[in-house]
Amino acid sequence: MPTVSFSVTAEVAKAVAEAPEEPGNLTKLALSPLGRRPYKAAEVVPAWWRLKSTHDSVTGLFDTLHLVRHTRAAQNKKSTRGRLHSDAQDLLRAAIVFTSAGLDSAVQALIHHAVPVLITQPGTPRMKYETFIENHTRASSVEEDFLAALKQQDPGAALVDLYVASKTKASFQGSGDLKDRAGASLGITNQQIPKARYTALDEFFTARNDVAHRLDMENVSASTTKPLRNIRPQQYVLQMCDQALLLVRDLIKETAANLSACR
């Protein structure tokens, strides 16, 4: 899949967001279909259904956005002029947050169920697990959770649980974190998913952080009574969300292939 750049100037974003549309021509945003889930690796099923649920939820937000815009256009003499209203912008922001939350949930489930199987065979997942153990044993001070795992009746299983927890305990903070923490532990090669597919999500993660941590408000040092907010052109939000969900889909599919290869 070719890499799409979402970088736009403030002037372009404003022009896109303020472009008038007739009710009959209002764009209805639609995510790319996910296709059929992999059927030969039961371990990926929980992740797939989390992805499918996210896809449905974001689709519902886009459908609501279309209804809101269509209704407003009909009320305004069949034309929507000016930038998207705040309620429409909030639906776009919600789509970004929903997509990010679904990405976290699906990929964490994928790691939780697939990694314990993948590390039983030689390869990158096993190497990453062994590096995790070596780093803990060679540390200047032993962490309490690692020591507690060693004291369990089945230390091997407890250590695997500890390793999986280290990969799933926090949300993914960027494309590099997604590649290093998820892709590597799942044994995803550059041939399966090129690095450019991950880095293409940089602007998505930036948008997620802007919305989740600042509600898209700009210029925190400004003394204005009403804070400025980022304008989110709907086509760019669609592209960002779509690319994120398709990457998760391919992580699931390629993990299924890796699981099949190690049986």
BELJO-V973397 format. One record per helix or strand of 2 or more residues. SS is the DSSP state (A for helix, B for strand). FROM is the first residue (numbers start at 1). TO is the last residue. If there is no record, write none. Layout:
SS & FROM & TO
SS & FROM & TO
//
This chain:
A & 10 & 18
A & 23 & 25
A & 42 & 75
A & 86 & 118
A & 124 & 137
A & 144 & 150
A & 155 & 168
A & 175 & 183
A & 195 & 199
A & 202 & 214
A & 234 & 261
//
